[in-house]
């Protein structure tokens, strides 16, 4: 990824323009986010569970033995934000963290594009429009859980892509391993961080070293060994969510 000091003045103008477009789109989405209430079933139950838990550490350790899932950092994050809320302003804290994730996603998206000229700016504007307009993004952003972990995993994946575009070194590899570890223990989709790192390597990006990829691969293997071999949490049953059957949904 080109250093900012290496960019000519013309490239700077187009890059600032891309950031301005992203800021406008992000502001519009954040405004909509503030108007969405917390869902009673999907939000209130985890919040009440966090309220009944004495500490963040106990929330993490207590959820390790949950059947079907290995998501200790999910309830741990909810407990952390619940305790950080001053007074009774839990809505503001949870929504504020949601908006921070959203702004980070936009920032990382623009950073990953790397605008340098007119064509890059036009492509970035189109990409940002698709980024905010496709059905998948809308559903991901508007999930009003106490902590939007789906968006959080998206941020981790974007951050991994930016690290893969960097000049390399030991620090990007360490950060990528941390993102993979945290993401996998928040949701199962956190394993996509490894997929992004491998895909970036296969396409010629060398910001993450070979050693970093080996370490991340070992972390993925350790995840499966611990989850299915040591803890024996298994997989969630069919009753955990809806599924498609022909033209119907069960």
VEXPA-668755 format. One record per residue: y, x, z of N, C-alpha, C in turn; residue in three letters. Coordinates in steps of 0.001 Angstrom, whole numbers, plus 524288, in hexadecimal, padded with zeros to 5 digits. Layout:
! VEXPA-668755
YXZYXZYXZALA ...
This chain:
! VEXPA-668755
7FB638035180000800008000080000804D48037880000UNK 8089A8026D7FCA280D23805C57FC14810A380564800D4UNK 81280809CE802A98161B809D7806FF81B46807768054BUNK 81E0D8050B808EA822F48027B8079F827028065C8059FUNK 826F880B29807AD82AC980F0F80611829D8810DB80079UNK 8252C80FFD7FE4C823ED811947F9018258780D867F4FAUNK 82716808E57F6A882854804B57F30C82DDC8054D7F104UNK 82ECA8049B7EBE78341A804A87E9D3837207FFDC7EB87UNK 83C437FFFD7EA9283FA37FBB37EC5483E247F68D7E9CAUNK 83CB97F6A57E4BD83B3F7F1CB7E217836727EF587E490UNK 832A87F2997E5F682DF87F0957E87882F367EE3E7EDC7UNK 832E07F0A47F0888347B7EE947F58E836967E90B7F50EUNK 839BE7E81E7F0F483C0A7E2E37F046837D97DEC97EF54UNK 833FF7E00A7EC1782FD57DC4E7EB1082C757DB7A7EFE0UNK 82B947DFA17F2E28287B7DF127F7A482B467DBAB7FBA0UNK 830567DC6D7FC3C8335C7D91D7FFD78334E7D37B7FDF7UNK 833907D2BE7F8C8833487CD727F6AA82E297CACE7F7F8UNK 829E37CDBC7F7A9824CA7CB857F906824937CA087FEC3UNK 826BF7CD4D8021E826E37CC02807A882A397C729808A2UNK 82E807C68C8059E831D77C1F48064582EF07BCF9804B4UNK 82C157BD2A80061829037B8A27FEB8824EC7B747802DEUNK 822537BB47804E481E6C7BA5C808F3820E27B80880DD9UNK 825957B9CA80F2F8283A7B7C3813DA829807B1FB81348UNK 82B4D7B06B80E9A82C8C7AAE980DBA827A47A78F80E28UNK 823757A94E80BA881E977A64C80BDD81C637A61D8115FUNK 81C9B7AA808141881AA07AAA88197181DC37A71981D04UNK 822E97A6F881C3F826387A39A81F80824D779DE581EB5UNK 823BE79C6B819D882259796F7818C881D2A7958681B55UNK 819577990A81AF981449797EC81D55814B4797D082348UNK 817A679B6C825838185579B8882B3681B077969582D22UNK 81ECE7949D82A268216B78FBD82BA781D8E78B3D82BDDUNK 81A0978B10828138160E786FB8282681248787AF82CACUNK 8110878C9A82DDE80D6C78DAC8322280F7278BAE83759UNK 8148478C2983838816BE78A7E83D338166F7849D83DF8UNK 815BA781B3839D08159A77C0283A1F81018779D983AAEUNK 80C3277D4C83A9F806CD77B8B83B108052077BC5840CCUNK 803667777A84311801B17779C8488B7FC6977A4284913UNK 7FB2777BB384DD87F5FA77DDC84EE97F1EF7797E84EB0UNK 7ED7977AA084C4C7E95D776BE84BDA7E6E8775C385138UNK 7E631770C6852C07E41D76FAA857FD7DEA6771DE858DEUNK 7DB10770F78552C7D5A3772988562C7D4EF7786C8556EUNK 7D6C577A8C851037D5E67800984FD27D973783AE852E6UNK 7DDA8781A38551E7E14E784F4858007E1237841185DDCUNK 7E0ED77F1D85F6F7E13F77DEF865037DC8377FF2867FBUNK 7D7D577F6C865B17D32278127868677D32A7870D86964UNK 7D45A78A608657E7D4AE78FFE866AB7D8FC7915486A8CUNK 7DD5E78E8086A4B7E19978F8D86DFF7DFEA78E348738DUNK 7DD44789CA874367DB567885C879677D73C78C3887B4DUNK 7D3FC78E23877AC7D01B79216879267D2C27972187AD4UNK 7D6FC79893878217D9E779D3F879AB7DC9A79C7487EE5UNK 7DE7A797C587FDA7E105796A6884DA7DD357972588965UNK 7D8607959C8887C7D47B795D388CAD7D22C79B4088D6BUNK 7D34279ED9889E77D12C7A42588A4E7D4D27A78188D94UNK 7D2DD7AA74891527D6507AD54894DF7D94B7B1D289252UNK 7D7207B45588E517D9B67B8E088C027D8157B98988653UNK 7DAEB7BCF2883947D9947BE1187E267D4447C0C387DD2UNK 7D34B7C45E8816A7CE4E7C72D881687C9BB7C37788234UNK 7CA4D7BFCB885CF7C6147BC0F886BE7C5677B85988222UNK 7C9A87B73087F5D7C9387B3E587ABA7C61C7B6A88767BUNK 7C6EA7BBCD875FC7C4127BECE872057BE567BF568737EUNK 7BD5A7C0F8878487B7F47C1CC879EB7B4EB7BCAF87A46UNK 7B7857B87987BBD7B4D87B37E87C437B3317B12487718UNK 7B5E47B28C872DC7B49E7B04D86DC87B0C07B39C86AB5UNK 7AF4E7B82D86CB87ABA77BB87869EB7A64C7B8F88697AUNK 7A4C37B61C86D7B79F937B3B186D8479F7E7AE3F86B24UNK 7A3AF7ACBA868707A3D17A7848661079FBC7A71D861BEUNK 79CB17A2E88619B798A57A26285D8479B047A14F8582BUNK 798FA7A3DE8543F79A9D7A2D784EE479F3E7A5FC84D00UNK 7A2647A8188508D7A71C7AAE284EF97A7C87AFD18523DUNK 7AA8D7B39A84FF47AC387B839852CA7B2077B8DF851C3UNK 7B5317B61A854DF7BADB7B5FE8541D7BDB07B6F185947UNK 7BCA07BB3985BEE7BF137BC0B8610A7C4F87BCA3860D2UNK 7C7077BEEB85CA07CCAC7BFB985C557CF957BABD85AE9UNK 7CCE37B6CE859037CF757B1E3857AD7D18D7AF3585C91UNK 7CE387AE30860537CFFE7ABBA865257D3567AF7486852UNK 7D2547B48F867B77D58B7B86386A777DB2F7B839868B4UNK 7DC207B7A6863A07E1737B7428619E7E41D7B24C8637AUNK 7E1317AE02863697E37B7A9178653B7E50A7A98186AF5UNK 7E1B57ABE286E1F7E2EC7AC98873A87E7A27B02787463UNK 7E7EF7B4478713B7EC4F7B7F5871A67F17A7B5458707BUNK 7F1A47B22D86C587F6777AF6986B027F7AF7AB1D86EEFUNK 7F39C7A899870F17F47A7A484874DA7F70B7A6C0879BAUNK 7F5287AB3B87B717F7697ADAD880187FCD87AFE187F0AUNK 7FDF47B13787A1F8030D7B37E878D18074A7AF6187845UNK 805DE7AA6087801809B67A6348774680CE07A57287C45UNK 812057A5ED87BFB815397A508880AC8159179F3D881EFUNK 814A879DEE886C5814EB798778884E810C97954088590UNK 812777912F882F280EE678DCB8800E80FD478E1687A27UNK 8120F7924D8785C81375792CB872D480EE67950886FAAUNK 80A68792A087022805E17949386D4E8064B793828677CUNK 8089378F10866108092878DD38608580C66791FF85DCDUNK 810A5793AA86041814127979585DE38114A79CCE85D47UNK 80E2179E3A8611C80B5D7A338860D38073D7A32C85C8EUNK 8040E79F1D85C637FFFB79ED7858688025379E71852EDUNK 8066579B418524D808ED79ACE84D3E80BB479FE284BC7UNK 80E0F7A27084F9D810B07A76584E8280CEA7AB8384C8BUNK 808587ABC984EED804697AF8A84D29802817AE29847B0UNK 802127A917846A1800807A74884172804767A91283D5AUNK 8096F7A88D83E9080D817AA1A83ADF80D8F7B00683A27UNK 80C987B2F383E4D80C3F7B8A883DCE807E37BA2983A0AUNK 803677B7A383A837FF1B7B8A0836E4800A97B75483150UNK 803657B304830A4804F97B15882B6E808C07B537828F5UNK 80CAE7B6DF82BEF810717BAAB829F080DD57BFE2828BDUNK 80A1C7C16082C078073D7C63A82B0D804137C5DF8260CUNK 801C17C14D825107FEBF7C09782042802337C13381B74UNK 806C57BED881B8880A5C7BF638171D80C157C51081677UNK 80D5A7C7A081ACA80F137CD0981A7880AE77D0A081842UNK 806257D00581A11801DF7D3438181E800AB7D20F81271UNK 8013C7CD21810E5800427CBAD80B78804137CE79807D5UNK 809177CE828093480CF87D12F805FB80C107D71380611UNK 80AA87D92780AA1809A57DEC280AFF804FC7E055807A2UNK 801107DCFC8075A7FC747DE388043A7FD977DE107FE6BUNK 801457DABC7FCC9802897DA597F736805257DF577F551UNK 808D67E1797F86980B737E64B7F6E180F027E5A37F22AUNK 813137E2707F2B0816AC7E15F7EE63819CF7E6467ED10UNK 819FD7E7947E7FE81CDD7EC2E7E635820797EB177E19CUNK 81FEC7E69B7DF1B823207E57C7DA8B823677DFB27D969UNK 8259C7DE647D4D3826627D8EF7D35D8213B7D6047D2E5UNK 81D827D85F7D034818727D5C77CF83815C47D4F07D4BFUNK 8160E7D8DB7D833813B77D8437DD66816517D3E17E072UNK 81B867D37F7DFF681E587CF6B7E2CC81CBF7CA047E0ECUNK 81C747C94F7DBB981AE57C4407D9A08154A7C2EC7DB2BUNK 811E27C6D87DAE980C727C5EE7DC7B80C1C7C4B27E24CUNK 80F437C7627E57E80F367C6707EB20811317C0F77EC67UNK 815377BF307E99D8173A7B9EA7EA7E8131F7B5D27E927UNK 8107D7B69D7E4CB80C407B3067E359807DC7B33C7E759UNK 806797B7FF7E90D802417B8907ECDF803AB7B5F67F208UNK 808807B6787F3B580A2F7B3F67F88B80A0A7AE077F80AUNK 80B517AC0F7F36680B0B7A66C7F287805717A4807F2F8UNK 801D37A7617F09C7FC4C7A6027F10B7FA737A6A57F6A9UNK 7FC467AAD57F9307FAB57AC057FE8D7FC137A7928023FUNK 800967A51D801688024F7A0E7804DD800D879B7F802DDUNK 7FF2979B177FDF67FE3B795FA7FBB67F8997946E7FB0EUNK 7F4F8798287FB077EF85796B67FA2D7ED68793C37FEE8UNK 7E98D790897FDE67E76778D28801FA7E5217905E8067AUNK 7E29A794B78052B7E024797E58093F7E435799F580D12UNK 7E8A579BE880B0C7ECA979DFF80E837EEF6799B8811F6UNK 7F00A7953780F9E7F262790F08129A7EED178F5281712UNK 7E9D378EB7815F87E63078D2B81A107E5A87916A81E35UNK 7E5F47964981C877E58479A948204B7EA3D79AC7823DBUNK 7EEDB79A21821AE7F3AC79A94824BC7F477795EE82848UNK 7F31679153826837F45778C998296E7F05C78B3282D95UNK 7EC4878E2E82E377E89678D268326F7EB5D78DF6837ADUNK 7EC27789C083A857EF59789FF83F407EC0A78AC88441EUNK 7E8B978EB3844137E5D679015848CC7E98B792DF84C92UNK 7E7F2793AC851797EB51796B5854FB7ECC479BFC8529AUNK 7E90079EAD850587E9F17A37484D5E7E74E7A2B58480DUNK 7EA447A366843E47E8127A2B983EAE7E4F97A79F83D4EUNK 7E00C7A7A583EC07DCD17AC4A83DEF7DB8C7AD1A83824UNK 7DB887A8FE835157DA967A99D82F767DEF97ACD382D00UNK 7E3D67AB7882E587E8497AE7282C6F7E83D7B3F982E9DUNK 7E6877B484833647E63A7B9B3835CE7E2857BD4B832D0UNK 7DE0C7BB4D8313A7DA627BE6F82E2B7DCC67BFC7828DEUNK 7DFA87BC20826917E25F7BD4E821B47E63F7C1BC82252UNK 7E9007C1CF826B37ECA97C61A827D17E9B77CB4182852UNK 7E54A7CB2882AF97E2287CFF282B8E7E05B7D1FD82639UNK 7DEC57CE71822C27DCFD7D01481D907E17C7D25581A62UNK 7E60D7CFE381A9A7EA967D1F5817D97EC2A7D74581A00UNK 7EBF17D7D781F297ED3E7DCDB8218C7E96F7E11581FC6UNK 7E47E7DFBA81F417E09B7E37E81D617E1BF7E52A817CEUNK 7E35E7E181814897E4CA7E2D380F2C7E9727E68180F04UNK 7ED517E58B812497F1E37E902812847F0447EE6E81462UNK 7ECCA7EEB1818327EAD87F3C481A037E7F57F6A7815B1UNK 7E5097F3C2812887E22E7F62C80E387E5D97F84980A0AUNK 7EAA27F646809C97EE7C7F81A806027F1D17FC928081EUNK 7F1107FE1080CFD7F43A8021D80F687F29F8078380D79UNK 7F54980B8980F707F41D810EA80DE87EF428130C8109BUNK 7ECFA810118140F7E82D811CB816947E92B8148881BB8UNK 7E5368174B81D9D7E57D819BC822C37E1D6816FC82686UNK 7E1D6818E382B577DE41816AE82F307E02F8118E83177UNK 7E55F810D0831B57E78080C298343D7E61F8071683168UNK 7E6A4806AF82C2D7E50B801D6829997DF5F8006A82A9DUNK 7DBE58044782AD87D66F8032E82BEA7D5988010783159UNK 7D855803348352E7D7DE8014983A8E7D9DB7FBB383AF2UNK 7DE567FAAC8388D7E0907F563838B77DCEF7F17F83606UNK 7DAAB7F306831957D7177EF8882ECD7D24D7EE4B8321CUNK 7D0417F228834E27CBC87F133838587CD397ED7E83CBDUNK 7D1EE7EE0C83EDD7D3B37EA7C842F77D4507E4F1840E1UNK 7D6927E47083C357D7247DF40839DD7D1DD7DCAB838FAUNK 7CE147DFC38372F7C8DA7DDA6836517C6577DBF083B6BUNK 7C6C97DF1B83F767C4687DDD68447F7C6CD7D8EF846DAUNK 7CBFC7D8C6846F07CEA67D43E849377CD937CF5B845FFUNK 7CDFC7CFDB840D27CD367CB5983D747C7C07C91883DDEUNK 7C3C57CC7F83DFC7BE607CA9C83E497BD467C7E38436FUNK 7C0097C95F847977BF397C6F484CB27C2DE7C25484DA3UNK 7C6347C133849CC7C95B7BC73849EE7C6997B81E846EDUNK 7C5497B941842107C2577B5AC83EB77BE877B8D183B65UNK 7BA817B62E839957B6C37B8D9836317B9497BABB8312CUNK 7BD497B7F682F567BFF37B98C82A8D7C2FA7BE9D82B32UNK 7C3677C09B82FFA7C5D07C5AE830C87C2D67CA1082E2AUNK 7BDE17C92E82CE47BACF7CD0C82A0A7BCE47CDE382487UNK 7C03B7CA63822AD7C29F7CB1081D857C62F7CFD181D57UNK 7C7DA7D1BA821CE7CAEB7D68D821EB7C7CA7DB0081F79UNK 7C2C07DB2C820B47BF577DF2781E587BEDA7DE558187AUNK 7BE7E7D975816D67BE167D845811447C2F67DA2180E66UNK 7C7877D9308109D7CC6B7DAF080E2E7CC917E0DF80DC9UNK 7CAEE7E391811ED7CAFD7E947811E47C75F7EB7980DB4UNK 7C2BA7E93D80D437BEFA7EB10809547C0F47E9E1803D3UNK 7C3067E52C803077C5127E3BE7FDE27C99E7E7437FC58UNK 7CCFD7E8938001C7D15E7EC137FEFA7CF6E7F1777FD64UNK 7CB6B7F3628000B7C9337F87A7FEB07C6DC7F86B7F938UNK 7C40E7F4477F7E77C18E7F3EF7F2CC7C5837F3877EE5FUNK 7CA2F7F19C7EF847CE3B7F12D7EB7E7D1D17F5EA7EB4DUNK 7D0937F9FA7EE487D37B7FEDC7EDD87D7817FFE37F205UNK 7D81D7FC6E7F5C37DBDF7FD547FA017D962800DE7FE18UNK 7DC0B805097FF817D9C5808F3802FB7DCCD8099180816UNK 7DFAC805848099F7E26A805D280E9B7DEB7805E781334UNK 7DA2F803718129A7D6158039E8168F7D1FE80790814CBUNK 7D0EE80B4D818097CD6C80F8B8169C7C7C080DBC81670UNK 7C47481116814587BEDB80FEA814367BCB480F73819C0UNK 7BE99812C981D427BCD58127C822AF7BE5680D4582526UNK 7C2FB80B67823D67C4A88065C825F57C11D801FB8240AUNK 7BFAE8022681F107BC2E7FE2681CFC7B6C97FE6C81F83UNK 7B4E58032B820717AFE0803C1823197B0318018582899UNK 7B472802B882B627B51E800B4830B57B5707FAC2830B7UNK 7B82F7F88382CE97B8987F2D582C9D7B3547F05D82B55UNK 7B04D7F2E7827FB7AB197F0EE826BD7A7947F10082B8AUNK 7A7FF7F51782EAD7A4F07F5608337E7A6997F12983757UNK 7ABAC7EFFA837717AD937EBD183AE37AB667E68683937UNK 7AB237E5978341D7A8E37E0AE832367A3207E04E833B6UNK 7A0487E4A28330679AC27E4A48348479A287E3BF83A61UNK 79D827E63383D8279D437E5838432B79E6B7DFDB844B3UNK 7A1E47DD5D841D27A3207D7DF842F279E427D4778427AUNK 79B5F7D52C83E33796B97D1FA83D66792727D34984161UNK 791F77D848842B178E027D9CC8468378F397D76E84BDAUNK 794287D7C184D7C795AF7D5BA8529D795477CFCC852B5UNK 797247CD4884E91797397C79084E95791C67C53684E5AUNK 78E8A7C71B84AB8789797C4AA849E3785047C77A84CA9UNK 785C57CC7584E01781A17CF5485098782407CFA785674UNK 786E97D12F8583C787D17D1F185DD3789287CCD28608AUNK 78D427CA2985EA378F067C55E8612D78BF47C08F85F78UNK 789B67C0C085ACC7869E7BC68858B5789BD7B756858B0UNK 78EA67B7A6856DB791E07B2EE856A3790347AF4D8523EUNK 78DC27B17784E3D78BFA7AE2D849EB7907B7AC5B84688UNK 78F787A85984389793607A61A84007794607A07884193UNK 7990F79E678405E79A37798F7841C1796C47953183EC7UNK 795AE790BE841197926578CD683EAA79548789A783A9AUNK 7926D7865C837EF794C37830F833DF798B177F2B83615UNK 7982177DD183B0979B9E779F183D5B7A0F577C2583EC2UNK 7A1C97813B83DF47A6C2783A083F697AB2C7822583BB6UNK 7A9F6780668370A7AE1477F06833597ABF377BD182EEDUNK 7AF80779B882BB27ADDE77673827537ABB9779D3822F4UNK 7A8817778181FA07A65977A4E81B357A5DB776968169DUNK 7A601778BD811E17A5C67758C80D387A0337743180BCFUNK 79F6B76F66809E379A3D76DAD8081879B2A76A2F80359UNK 79A7376C587FE9C79BC1769657F9E67A183768407F9A6UNK 7A2D77634B7F94E7A85A761B27F9447AA1575FAD7FE91UNK 7A6DB760598027E7A81E75E87807BB7A8FB7632580B5FUNK 7AB187620E80FEC7ABCC76606813FF7A9477642281901UNK 7A5F27675B81B297A31F765FC81FEE7A598768EA82487UNK 
